C-alpha cells in the first residue's frame, strides 16, 4: 500500500512535468479543492454548538424566532 508521503511525491513529480503555460490552470484547480475543504471546516465548526443550551433559552428562542426576525428586519429597512 502506498503512503500519503509517497502519493504526494508522485503528484509533485507529475506537477514538475506540467508545462509552464498550464500552471495557472492547475493552480485554479487546486484552489477549488482548498475552498471546498475550508467550507466544510467552517460548517463543521458549528457542530455541537447548541448541545449544552439551557432548555428555557432554547424554548424562548424558538417561540420568539419570528418576532425577533421581524424586529431585526425593521431595523435594517430604516
C-alpha positions in Angstrom: 0.0 0.0 0.0 1.2 3.5 -0.9 1.7 6.0 2.0 0.4 9.6 1.9 4.0 10.8 1.6 4.7 8.6 -1.4 1.5 9.7 -3.1 2.4 13.4 -2.5 5.8 12.7 -4.0 4.2 11.1 -7.1 1.9 14.1 -7.5 4.8 16.5 -7.2 6.8 14.6 -9.9 3.8 15.0 -12.2 3.5 18.7 -11.4 7.1 19.3 -12.4 6.4 17.7 -15.8 3.4 20.1 -16.5 4.3 22.8 -19.0 4.6 26.3 -17.6 1.6 27.6 -19.6 -0.7 25.1 -17.7 0.4 26.1 -14.2 -2.3 28.7 -13.8 -4.9 26.2 -14.7 -3.5 23.7 -12.2 -3.4 26.4 -9.5 -7.1 27.3 -10.1 -8.0 23.6 -9.9 -6.1 23.2 -6.6 -7.7 26.4 -5.2 -11.2 24.9 -5.8 -10.2 21.9 -3.6 -8.9 24.3 -0.9 -12.2 26.3 -0.9 -14.2 23.1 -0.6 -12.1 22.0 2.4 -12.4 25.4 4.0 -16.2 25.4 3.6 -16.5 22.0 5.2 -14.3 23.1 8.1 -16.3 26.2 8.7 -19.6 24.3 8.6 -18.5 21.5 10.9 -17.0 24.0 13.4 -20.6 24.7 14.4 -21.3 21.0 15.2 -22.5 20.6 18.8 -22.6 24.4 19.4 -26.1 24.1 20.8 -25.5 20.9 22.6 -25.5 22.3 26.1 -28.0 25.1 25.7 -30.4 25.6 28.5 -33.9 24.3 27.7 -35.6 27.6 28.7 -33.3 29.6 26.5 -33.9 27.3 23.5 -37.7 27.4 24.1 -37.7 31.2 24.3 -35.5 31.4 21.2 -37.7 29.1 19.1 -41.0 30.6 20.3 -39.9 34.2 19.6 -38.0 33.5 16.4 -40.5 35.0 14.1 -40.9 38.1 16.2 -37.2 38.6 16.6 -36.6 38.3 12.8 -39.4 40.9 12.2 -37.8 43.3 14.7 -34.4 42.8 13.0 -35.9 43.3 9.6 -37.5 46.6 10.6 -34.1 47.8 11.9 -32.4 47.1 8.6 -35.2 48.6 6.5 -34.9 52.0 8.1 
